[in-house]
């Protein structure tokens, strides 16, 4: 899975309902760019460089898979959407919203449209004060000073006032933690682990991942399914059961939010496909004993992708032993999942079709998934 970039963005407004413009801008950043992980308090300061009403300023930290240049493009779109009027006059002017990238974990960026770190940040107290609140120890890659040191040494003597007002984090609108225990399931290559990672990180959840890479029978199974099916399915069942029991025992499901990228019932789905009739009867006896005692998820999400997309994803992630998985095997797995979902209460399950979307490349697709999970 790709590693997100970390950006620090400065926001300011001095026209109309300033707090509302800041709130709307942060909401747009969350839905279009990435996870807003930190939001400073709101600081009031006189207009800098021109005569106008006071500004309200904040800084935010954002985790995104987008490049700095792409983020800049979207920030300009957000400014336009929120009514910023660029007159073309030389110098500073009042604005409904102003959005600037201050730092990026990509490092130093210098293009025609974008310079990061922001070249004037060290001379702007209205940037440094809120930035120091959320990341005082961040090191300026060129000036070799922390944000705290830059604030201490700045030549800007403006009076900055921290207000009682606050900008809410938009992720509060996506209260996934109400499910307490959320399972993301899907076919091979559907993206369940990537999505589980993203949700867990964004919503501070405890993450439980399947340890398939440690199974010595898996590469052998794809070479000779008939021979290695039973030891593979039994080893997976034992491992899934033990892992879930051990992991969930550590959590308080009334206080913690838990996200897993598998449910133990997947063992039955795969076993029905891979095992002979005699093997399956024996397997089912063992499974039924285990399944009675396992904690069940409060919300079960199945990520559907058509077979063509699954094959593309499998090829892209490059696990050699997966490259020759038969199409019929993938289709049988999908049918098994759908049959199982029919046996579950309708209000506890959600099937989301990902065949035509990409929640890694497009933040709007990820937001779509969150909204779908929350639907009853």
C-alpha positions in Angstrom: 0.0 0.0 0.0 1.2 3.5 -0.8 2.4 5.7 2.0 0.6 9.1 2.3 2.4 12.4 2.2 2.0 14.7 5.2 1.2 18.4 4.5 0.8 21.4 6.7 -1.7 23.9 5.3 -2.4 27.5 6.5 -5.9 28.8 6.1 -7.1 32.4 6.5 -10.3 34.4 6.1 -11.3 38.1 6.6 -14.6 38.5 4.7 -18.1 37.6 5.9 -18.5 34.8 8.4 -14.8 34.0 8.7 -15.2 31.0 11.0 -17.8 29.5 8.6 -15.4 29.9 5.7 -12.6 28.2 7.6 -15.0 25.3 8.5 -16.2 24.9 4.9 -12.6 24.9 3.6 -11.4 22.2 6.1 -14.4 20.1 5.2 -13.5 20.4 1.5 -9.9 19.5 2.2 -11.0 16.4 4.1 -13.3 15.2 1.3 -11.1 16.1 -1.7 -7.5 15.8 -0.4 -7.0 13.6 2.6 -7.3 12.9 6.3 -7.2 16.1 8.4 -5.3 14.7 11.4 -4.7 18.0 13.3 -6.5 21.3 13.5 -5.1 24.3 15.4 -7.1 26.8 17.4 -8.4 29.9 15.7 -6.1 33.0 15.8 -7.2 36.5 15.1 -4.7 38.9 13.6 -4.7 42.3 11.7 -4.6 42.1 8.0 -0.9 41.6 7.0 0.5 43.9 4.2 -2.8 45.9 3.6 -5.6 47.7 5.4 -8.7 45.5 5.9 -10.8 43.6 8.5 -8.9 41.2 10.8 -8.1 37.7 9.7 -9.1 34.4 11.3 -6.2 31.9 10.8 -5.7 28.2 11.5 -3.2 25.5 10.4 -4.1 21.9 9.7 -2.1 18.7 9.2 -3.3 16.6 6.3 -2.3 13.0 5.2 -2.8 12.5 1.5 -1.8 10.2 -1.4 -1.8 13.2 -3.7 1.3 15.1 -4.8 1.9 18.7 -3.7 1.2 20.0 -7.1 -2.1 18.2 -7.3 -3.0 19.4 -3.8 -2.3 23.0 -4.9 -4.6 22.5 -7.9 -7.5 21.3 -5.6 -6.8 24.1 -3.0 -7.3 26.7 -5.8 -10.6 25.0 -6.7 -11.7 25.2 -3.1 -10.8 28.9 -2.9 -12.8 29.5 -6.1 -15.8 27.5 -4.8 -15.8 29.5 -1.6 -15.9 32.7 -3.4 -12.4 34.0 -3.4 -12.2 36.9 -5.8 -8.8 37.4 -7.4 -8.8 40.9 -8.9 -5.4 40.7 -10.5 -4.2 43.8 -8.6 -0.6 43.8 -7.4 -0.3 43.2 -3.6 -2.5 41.7 -0.9 -6.3 41.9 -0.7 -9.2 40.8 1.4 -10.5 37.2 0.7 -13.1 34.8 1.8 -10.5 32.1 2.1 -6.8 31.7 1.5 -5.1 28.3 1.5 -1.3 27.8 1.4 0.8 24.7 1.6 3.5 25.4 4.2 5.3 22.1 4.6 5.2 18.8 2.7 6.9 15.5 3.7 7.9 15.3 0.0 10.6 17.8 1.1 11.6 20.9 -0.9 9.3 21.5 -3.9 10.1 24.2 -6.4 8.0 24.4 -9.5 6.5 27.3 -11.5 3.3 27.2 -9.5 4.5 25.9 -6.1 7.3 26.6 -3.6 7.5 24.5 -0.4 8.3 25.2 2.3 6.4 28.4 1.8 9.1 31.1 1.2 7.6 33.7 3.5 6.4 31.5 6.4 9.2 32.5 8.8 8.1 36.2 8.5 4.4 35.5 9.2 3.4 35.1 12.8 -0.2 34.3 11.7 1.2 31.2 10.1 3.8 30.3 12.8 1.5 30.6 15.9 -1.1 28.1 14.8 1.5 25.9 13.1 3.5 25.8 16.4 0.4 24.6 18.2 0.1 21.5 16.1 3.7 20.7 15.3 6.2 22.9 17.1 9.1 20.5 16.6 8.8 20.3 12.8 12.1 21.2 11.2 12.4 23.6 8.3 14.4 21.7 5.7 16.2 24.8 4.5 16.5 27.1 7.5 17.3 24.2 9.8 15.1 25.6 12.6 12.0 24.1 14.2 8.7 25.9 13.9 9.0 26.8 17.6 12.4 28.4 16.9 11.1 30.2 13.8 8.3 31.7 15.9 10.8 32.8 18.6 13.1 34.4 16.0 10.6 35.9 13.6 10.8 39.6 12.7 7.0 39.9 12.6 5.8 41.7 15.7 2.1 41.5 15.0 -0.4 40.9 17.8 -1.9 37.5 17.5 -5.0 36.6 19.6 -6.2 33.0 20.2 -9.9 32.9 20.1 -12.3 30.5 22.0 -13.8 29.5 18.6 -12.8 26.2 17.2 -13.0 24.5 13.7 -14.5 21.0 14.0 -12.8 18.1 12.4 -15.0 16.9 9.4 -14.3 13.2 10.3 -16.7 13.7 13.2 -19.4 13.4 10.6 -18.3 9.9 9.8 -18.7 8.2 13.2 -17.6 4.7 12.2 -16.6 3.9 15.8 -20.3 3.5 16.6 -20.0 0.0 15.1 -17.4 -0.9 17.7 -16.2 -3.9 15.6 -16.0 -3.4 11.9 -15.0 -6.1 9.4 -13.9 -5.4 5.9 -14.1 -8.5 3.7 -13.6 -9.2 0.0 -12.3 -11.5 -2.7 -8.5 -11.9 -3.3 -7.3 -8.5 -4.5 -10.4 -6.6 -3.6 -8.6 -4.0 -1.5 -9.8 -5.0 2.0 -6.5 -4.7 3.7 -5.8 -1.3 2.2 -9.2 0.0 3.3 -8.9 -1.5 6.8 -5.5 0.3 7.1 -6.9 3.6 6.0 -9.9 3.5 8.3 -7.9 2.3 11.3 -5.4 5.1 10.9 -7.9 7.8 10.2 -10.3 6.9 13.0 -7.7 5.7 15.6 -9.0 2.1 15.6 -7.3 -1.1 16.7 -6.3 -3.0 13.6 -6.5 -6.8 13.1 -4.9 -8.1 10.0 -4.9 -11.6 8.6 -1.4 -13.2 8.7 -1.6 -15.0 5.4 2.0 -14.3 4.5 3.2 -16.6 7.3 1.3 -19.6 5.9 3.8 -22.1 4.4 1.0 -24.0 2.6 -0.2 -21.0 0.5 2.3 -21.0 -2.3 2.1 -24.8 -2.5 -1.7 -24.7 -2.7 -1.6 -22.5 -5.8 0.7 -25.0 -7.4 -1.4 -28.1 -6.4 -4.8 -27.2 -5.0 -6.1 -30.7 -4.5 -3.1 -31.9 -2.6 -2.6 -28.9 -0.2 -6.2 -27.7 0.2 -6.9 -29.5 3.5 -3.7 -28.6 5.4 -4.0 -25.0 4.0 -7.6 -24.6 5.2 -7.0 -26.2 8.6 -3.9 -24.0 9.2 -5.8 -20.9 8.2 -8.8 -21.7 10.4 -6.5 -22.3 13.4 -4.6 -19.1 12.8 -7.6 -16.9 12.2 -9.4 -18.2 15.2 -6.4 -17.9 17.5 -5.6 -14.4 16.2 -9.1 -13.1 16.6 -9.4 -14.6 20.1 -6.1 -13.2 21.2 -6.5 -9.8 19.6 -10.1 -9.1 20.6 -9.4 -10.3 24.2 -7.1 -7.2 24.5 -9.8 -4.8 23.6 -12.9 -3.4 25.3 -15.4 -3.3 22.6 -17.5 -0.8 24.6 -14.6 1.6 24.5 -12.3 0.6 21.7 -13.0 0.7 17.9 -11.7 -2.4 16.2 -11.3 -2.9 12.4 -10.3 -6.2 10.9 -9.6 -7.2 7.3 -11.2 -10.6 7.6 -13.9 -12.5 9.4 -13.3 -16.1 10.6 -16.3 -17.3 8.5 -14.2 -16.8 5.4 -12.6 -20.1 6.3 -15.9 -21.9 5.6 -16.3 -20.0 2.3 -12.9 -21.1 1.0 -13.2 -24.6 2.4 -16.5 -25.2 0.6 -14.7 -24.5 -2.7 -11.4 -26.3 -2.1 -12.2 -29.4 0.0 -13.6 -32.7 -1.1 -17.0 -33.8 0.5 -15.3 -36.0 3.1 -12.7 -33.4 4.0 -15.4 -30.7 4.3 -17.6 -32.7 6.7 -14.6 -33.1 9.0 -13.6 -29.5 8.6 -17.1 -28.2 9.4 -17.2 -30.1 12.7 -14.1 -28.3 13.8 -15.2 -25.0 12.5 -18.7 -25.1 14.2 -17.0 -25.7 17.6 -14.8 -22.6 17.1 -17.4 -20.4 15.5 -19.7 -20.5 18.5 -17.2 -18.8 20.8 -15.9 -16.1 18.4 -17.0 -12.5 18.7 -18.9 -11.4 15.7 -18.5 -8.0 14.0 -21.2 -5.4 14.5 -20.8 -4.3 10.8 -19.7 -6.6 8.0 -18.6 -4.9 4.8 -18.0 -6.8 1.6 -16.0 -5.1 -1.1 -17.1 -6.4 -4.5 -14.9 -6.1 -7.6 -15.6 -7.8 -10.9 -13.2 -10.6 -11.9 -11.4 -8.4 -14.4 -10.5 -5.8 -11.8 -9.5 -8.5 -9.3 -7.0 -10.0 -11.9 -5.6 -6.5 -12.5 -5.1 -5.9 -8.8 -3.6 -9.3 -8.2 -1.1 -8.7 -11.1 -0.3 -5.2 -9.8 0.6 -6.3 -6.2 3.0 -8.9 -7.7 2.7 -11.9 -5.4 4.2 -14.6 -7.7 2.1 -17.5 -6.3 -1.1 -15.6 -7.0 -0.5 -14.8 -10.7 -2.2 -18.0 -12.1 -5.3 -18.1 -9.9 -8.1 -19.4 -12.1 -11.0 -17.1 -12.9 -13.4 -19.8 -11.9 -11.8 -19.9 -8.4 -12.3 -16.1 -7.9 -15.9 -16.4 -9.1 -16.6 -19.2 -6.7 -15.2 -17.2 -3.8 -17.5 -14.3 -4.7 -20.6 -16.5 -4.8 -19.6 -18.0 -1.5 -19.4 -14.6 0.2 -22.7 -13.4 -1.3 -24.4 -16.6 -0.1 -23.0 -16.1 3.5 -24.1 -12.4 3.5 -27.7 -13.5 2.8 -27.7 -15.4 6.1 -26.8 -12.3 8.1 -29.2 -9.6 9.4 -29.6 -7.0 6.6 -28.8 -4.0 8.9 -25.4 -5.4 9.8 -24.1 -5.9 6.3 -23.1 -3.7 3.4 -22.0 -4.7 -0.1 -20.0 -2.0 -1.9 -19.2 -2.3 -5.6 -15.6 -1.0 -6.2 -15.4 -2.2 -9.8 -15.4 1.3 -11.2 -13.7 3.3 -8.4 -10.3 3.6 -6.8 -10.3 4.7 -3.2 -6.5 5.1 -3.1 -6.1 7.4 -6.0 -9.4 9.3 -5.5 -10.3 10.7 -2.1 -13.9 11.2 -3.2 -14.1 7.4 -3.8 -12.9 6.8 -0.2 -15.5 9.3 1.1 -18.2 7.4 -0.9 -17.2 4.2 0.8 -17.4 5.8 4.3 -20.9 7.1 3.5 -22.0 3.7 2.2 -20.7 1.9 5.4 -22.7 4.4 7.5 -25.9 3.7 5.6 -28.4 1.5 7.4 
